[in-house]
Amino acid sequence: MGWCEKRSGTCVFTAIVRSATGRTARRSMAGWGRGTSTRSDVSTSNGIAAVALDIDGTLARDDHQVSPYAIGVLKDLEAAGIRPIVVTGRLETSALATADAAGLSAPVVSGGGAIVTDPATREHLVHAAMDPALIARLIEVADRFDLQPVLHTAAHILTDRASRHTDLIERLNQWTPEVLPDRAWPGDVVKVMLVGEQPDVDAMQAEAAAEFPRLKRSSTEFLEANAPGFTKWESLRFTLERIGVAPDATIGAGDGETDVEWLSNVGQVIAPANSEPSVLAIAHHRVGHHRDDAVARFLDEHLLGG
């Protein structure tokens, strides 16, 4: 069941799907805004098959929590057959908590792409540890700029001292970092964060760009890196292949520099008002601020008919 609308001389078919909760889901073959997807989707004839979502600065509010309203939207998307996929730099446990609350079935991307987890079995489908030599070199350069190392394994966060930056990281991940003053790092580190004051982060990013091309800015005061070949995009692409969804049949929402690559490879891009200019530049849909649940409200209105 559906209808055909004329938009710029083109007939756009919009199918209506009723979710288990009684809300309507809309899946349109046409692109909204900046571009139109032309590649066929392998999993649904109606065009939109998945929604990939960053958490911090995107799905979560400014209290770093995903609201009950946003969780409800994710539940309804899942029930309607539009697969929400969490794509975050957060620790695996925090990412899975969001997926579990919404009853999501798609693999969960965490650690900035280093970990992909089946939410049902907790199996690691991807687990990419970093080379200890690369970690040592990143920290050596960071020390010159007075940046603090914060290292992630699949299950833990490690640092050499407590600071206001680690306090924020604790709130984001709902996990207390372990302090190792002697920097006796374990061998299964999947992500390195280098955190500090904005001018120091600016200086390191400018100087280290050539040596560490995959060192990305995840916030004003955070830089981060993963093992080569394991970015958010590479792990999202793996996840989409696993669930049988084409990138062009995917809508993505993100706000930061670490989201630009993967957002550039999906069919439609949603950017909250607080996004970095590099994200706003590629957005099909600019919505309100993340503190107001703007991304969830957009999905509710445009995909669920809320």
VEXDREN-2710 file (C-alpha; in Angstrom, 1 decimal):
% VEXDREN-2710
k/r/px/py/pz
1/MET/0.0/0.0/0.0
2/GLY/1.3/3.5/-0.8
3/TRP/1.1/6.5/-3.0
4/CYS/2.9/8.3/-5.8
5/GLU/3.9/11.9/-5.3
6/LYS/5.2/14.2/-8.0
7/ARG/8.5/15.9/-6.9
8/SER/10.4/17.8/-9.5
9/GLY/8.7/15.9/-12.2
10/THR/9.5/12.5/-10.7
11/CYS/7.0/10.0/-9.4
12/VAL/8.1/9.0/-5.9
13/PHE/6.5/5.9/-4.4
14/THR/6.2/5.9/-0.7
15/ALA/5.3/2.6/0.9
16/ILE/3.4/2.4/4.3
17/VAL/4.4/-0.2/6.8
18/ARG/2.5/-0.6/10.1
19/SER/4.8/-1.4/13.1
20/ALA/4.1/-3.7/15.9
21/THR/3.3/-0.7/18.1
22/GLY/0.7/0.6/15.7
23/ARG/2.8/3.5/14.3
24/THR/3.3/3.8/10.5
25/ALA/6.7/3.6/8.9
26/ARG/7.5/5.3/5.6
27/ARG/10.1/4.1/3.3
28/SER/10.7/6.2/0.3
29/MET/12.7/5.4/-2.8
30/ALA/13.6/9.0/-3.3
31/GLY/16.4/10.8/-1.6
32/TRP/15.4/13.7/0.6
33/GLY/17.2/17.0/0.1
34/ARG/20.7/17.0/-1.3
35/GLY/20.8/13.8/-3.3
36/THR/18.9/10.7/-4.5
37/SER/19.9/7.1/-4.1
38/THR/19.8/5.1/-7.3
39/ARG/21.4/1.8/-6.3
40/SER/18.9/-0.9/-5.6
41/ASP/18.6/-2.3/-2.1
42/VAL/19.1/-6.1/-1.6
43/SER/16.9/-6.4/1.4
44/THR/13.8/-4.4/0.7
45/SER/12.0/-3.1/-2.3
46/ASN/11.0/0.1/-0.6
47/GLY/14.4/1.7/-0.4
48/ILE/15.2/2.5/3.2
49/ALA/16.4/-0.5/5.1
50/ALA/18.7/0.7/7.9
51/VAL/19.4/3.8/10.0
52/ALA/23.0/4.1/11.3
53/LEU/23.4/6.3/14.4
54/ASP/26.3/7.9/16.3
55/ILE/25.5/8.4/20.0
56/ASP/27.3/11.3/21.5
57/GLY/26.3/14.7/20.0
58/THR/23.8/12.9/17.8
59/LEU/21.3/10.5/19.4
60/ALA/22.2/11.2/23.0
61/ARG/21.1/14.5/24.6
62/ASP/23.5/17.0/26.3
63/ASP/23.3/14.9/29.5
64/HIS/25.0/12.1/27.5
65/GLN/21.9/9.9/27.9
66/VAL/19.7/8.4/25.1
67/SER/16.3/9.5/26.2
68/PRO/13.3/7.2/26.6
69/TYR/11.7/8.9/23.7
70/ALA/14.7/8.2/21.4
71/ILE/14.7/4.5/22.6
72/GLY/11.1/4.3/21.7
73/VAL/11.8/5.6/18.2
74/LEU/14.5/2.9/17.8
75/LYS/12.1/0.2/19.0
76/ASP/9.5/1.3/16.5
77/LEU/12.0/1.4/13.6
78/GLU/13.2/-2.1/14.5
79/ALA/9.6/-3.3/14.6
80/ALA/8.9/-1.8/11.2
81/GLY/11.8/-3.6/9.7
82/ILE/14.1/-0.6/9.4
83/ARG/17.2/-1.8/11.2
84/PRO/18.9/0.8/13.5
85/ILE/22.6/0.3/13.8
86/VAL/24.7/1.9/16.6
87/VAL/28.0/3.3/15.3
88/THR/29.9/4.9/18.2
89/GLY/33.3/5.6/19.8
90/ARG/31.9/4.5/23.1
91/LEU/33.0/1.5/25.1
92/GLU/31.3/-1.7/24.0
93/THR/29.3/-2.1/27.2
94/SER/27.8/1.4/26.8
95/ALA/27.0/0.9/23.1
96/LEU/25.3/-2.5/23.9
97/ALA/23.3/-0.9/26.6
98/THR/21.6/1.4/24.1
99/ALA/21.0/-1.5/21.7
100/ASP/19.6/-3.7/24.4
101/ALA/17.2/-1.0/25.7
102/ALA/15.8/-0.7/22.2
103/GLY/15.8/-4.4/21.4
104/LEU/18.1/-4.0/18.4
105/SER/19.1/-7.0/16.4
106/ALA/21.8/-5.6/14.1
107/PRO/25.5/-5.9/15.1
108/VAL/26.7/-3.0/17.2
109/VAL/29.8/-0.9/16.2
110/SER/31.8/0.5/19.2
111/GLY/35.3/1.7/20.0
112/GLY/35.2/3.9/16.9
113/GLY/35.1/0.8/14.6
114/ALA/37.4/-1.5/16.5
115/ILE/34.7/-3.7/17.9
116/VAL/31.6/-5.1/16.2
117/THR/29.4/-7.2/18.5
118/ASP/26.4/-9.4/17.9
119/PRO/23.9/-8.1/20.5
120/ALA/22.2/-11.4/20.9
121/THR/25.2/-13.6/21.5
122/ARG/27.8/-11.0/22.6
123/GLU/30.1/-12.6/20.0
124/HIS/32.9/-10.3/18.7
125/LEU/32.5/-10.2/14.9
126/VAL/35.3/-7.7/14.7
127/HIS/38.0/-7.1/17.4
128/ALA/41.0/-5.1/16.1
129/ALA/43.8/-4.6/18.6
130/MET/46.3/-1.9/17.9
131/ASP/50.1/-2.4/17.3
132/PRO/51.9/-1.6/20.6
133/ALA/54.5/0.2/18.7
134/LEU/51.9/2.6/17.2
135/ILE/50.4/3.2/20.6
136/ALA/53.9/4.0/22.0
137/ARG/54.6/6.5/19.2
138/LEU/51.2/8.2/19.5
139/ILE/51.8/8.7/23.2
140/GLU/55.4/9.9/22.7
141/VAL/54.2/12.6/20.4
142/ALA/51.2/13.5/22.6
143/ASP/53.5/14.0/25.6
144/ARG/55.2/16.8/23.7
145/PHE/51.9/18.6/23.6
146/ASP/50.9/17.8/27.2
147/LEU/48.0/15.6/26.1
148/GLN/46.8/12.8/28.3
149/PRO/46.5/9.2/27.0
150/VAL/43.2/7.4/27.5
151/LEU/43.3/3.8/26.1
152/HIS/40.3/1.5/25.4
153/THR/40.2/-2.2/25.4
154/ALA/37.0/-4.0/24.5
155/ALA/36.0/-4.0/28.2
156/HIS/38.0/-1.3/30.0
157/ILE/39.2/2.3/29.9
158/LEU/42.8/3.0/31.0
159/THR/44.7/6.2/31.7
160/ASP/47.7/7.4/33.7
161/ARG/45.9/10.0/35.8
162/ALA/42.5/11.3/36.7
163/SER/41.4/14.6/35.2
164/ARG/38.4/16.6/34.1
165/HIS/38.7/14.9/30.7
166/THR/38.5/11.4/32.2
167/ASP/35.6/12.5/34.3
168/LEU/33.7/13.3/31.1
169/ILE/34.8/10.0/29.5
170/GLU/33.4/8.2/32.5
171/ARG/30.1/10.0/32.1
172/LEU/30.0/9.2/28.4
173/ASN/30.7/5.5/28.8
174/GLN/29.2/4.9/32.3
175/TRP/32.5/3.3/33.1
176/THR/35.2/4.4/35.5
177/PRO/38.7/4.6/33.9
178/GLU/41.4/2.5/35.6
179/VAL/44.5/4.6/36.5
180/LEU/47.9/3.1/35.7
181/PRO/50.5/5.7/36.7
182/ASP/53.3/3.5/35.4
183/ARG/51.6/3.2/32.0
184/ALA/51.8/-0.6/32.0
185/TRP/49.3/-0.8/29.2
186/PRO/47.8/-4.2/28.3
187/GLY/48.3/-5.8/24.9
188/ASP/44.7/-5.7/23.7
189/VAL/44.2/-1.9/23.3
190/VAL/41.7/-1.2/20.5
191/LYS/41.5/2.6/20.6
192/VAL/43.8/5.4/21.8
193/MET/42.4/8.8/22.8
194/LEU/44.7/11.8/23.4
195/VAL/42.9/14.4/25.4
196/GLY/43.7/17.9/26.7
197/GLU/43.1/21.6/26.3
198/GLN/41.8/22.8/22.9
199/PRO/45.0/24.8/21.9
200/ASP/47.2/21.7/22.7
201/VAL/44.9/19.4/20.8
202/ASP/44.9/21.9/17.8
203/ALA/48.7/21.9/17.9
204/MET/49.2/18.2/17.9
205/GLN/46.6/17.6/15.2
206/ALA/48.3/20.1/13.0
207/GLU/51.8/18.6/13.5
208/ALA/50.9/15.0/13.6
209/ALA/48.6/14.9/10.6
210/ALA/51.2/13.6/8.2
211/GLU/52.6/10.9/10.5
212/PHE/49.1/9.8/11.7
213/PRO/46.6/10.4/8.9
214/ARG/44.0/8.3/10.7
215/LEU/44.2/10.4/13.9
216/LYS/40.8/12.1/14.0
217/ARG/39.2/14.8/16.1
218/SER/36.2/13.3/18.0
219/SER/35.5/16.4/20.0
220/THR/37.0/19.8/20.8
221/GLU/39.4/18.3/23.3
222/PHE/39.7/14.7/22.1
223/LEU/41.8/13.0/19.4
224/GLU/41.5/9.3/18.7
225/ALA/42.9/6.5/16.6
226/ASN/42.2/2.8/15.9
227/ALA/44.1/0.1/14.2
228/PRO/44.6/0.8/10.4
229/GLY/41.6/-0.5/8.5
230/PHE/39.1/-0.4/11.4
231/THR/37.3/2.9/11.2
232/LYS/33.6/3.4/11.8
233/TRP/33.0/3.2/8.1
234/GLU/34.9/-0.1/7.6
235/SER/33.0/-1.7/10.4
236/LEU/29.6/-0.2/9.4
237/ARG/30.2/-1.6/5.9
238/PHE/31.0/-5.0/7.4
239/THR/27.8/-4.8/9.4
240/LEU/25.6/-3.8/6.4
241/GLU/27.0/-6.7/4.4
242/ARG/26.2/-9.0/7.2
243/ILE/22.6/-7.9/7.5
244/GLY/22.1/-7.7/3.7
245/VAL/21.6/-3.9/3.4
246/ALA/23.2/-1.7/0.8
247/PRO/24.9/1.5/1.9
248/ASP/22.6/3.5/-0.4
249/ALA/19.6/2.0/1.4
250/THR/21.0/3.4/4.7
251/ILE/20.3/6.8/6.4
252/GLY/23.1/7.9/8.7
253/ALA/23.2/10.5/11.5
254/GLY/26.4/11.9/13.0
255/ASP/28.0/15.1/14.2
256/GLY/31.8/14.9/14.3
257/GLU/34.9/14.4/12.3
258/THR/35.0/10.7/13.0
259/ASP/31.6/10.4/11.3
260/VAL/32.4/12.1/8.0
261/GLU/33.9/9.1/6.2
262/TRP/31.0/6.7/7.0
263/LEU/28.3/9.4/6.4
264/SER/29.8/10.1/3.0
265/ASN/29.2/6.5/2.0
266/VAL/25.6/6.1/3.0
267/GLY/22.5/7.1/1.0
268/GLN/21.2/10.0/3.2
269/VAL/22.9/12.1/5.9
270/ILE/21.2/13.7/8.9
271/ALA/23.2/16.3/10.8
272/PRO/22.1/17.9/14.1
273/ALA/22.6/21.7/14.5
274/ASN/25.6/21.1/16.8
275/SER/27.6/19.2/14.1
276/GLU/31.1/20.1/12.9
277/PRO/31.1/22.1/9.6
278/SER/32.5/19.1/7.8
279/VAL/29.4/17.1/8.7
280/LEU/27.0/20.0/7.9
281/ALA/28.6/20.3/4.5
282/ILE/27.5/16.8/3.4
283/ALA/24.1/16.7/5.1
284/HIS/20.9/16.2/3.2
285/HIS/18.9/17.1/6.3
286/ARG/20.0/19.6/8.9
287/VAL/17.9/19.2/12.0
288/GLY/17.8/20.8/15.5
289/HIS/20.2/20.4/18.4
290/HIS/21.0/17.0/19.9
291/ARG/20.0/18.2/23.3
292/ASP/16.4/18.4/22.0
293/ASP/16.3/14.8/20.5
294/ALA/16.3/16.4/17.1
295/VAL/17.6/13.3/15.3
296/ALA/15.1/11.0/16.9
297/ARG/12.3/13.4/16.2
298/PHE/13.3/13.6/12.5
299/LEU/13.2/9.8/12.2
300/ASP/9.9/9.7/14.0
301/GLU/8.3/12.2/11.7
302/HIS/9.8/11.1/8.4
303/LEU/10.1/7.3/8.8
304/LEU/7.4/6.5/11.4
305/GLY/4.8/9.2/10.6
306/GLY/4.9/10.5/14.2
END
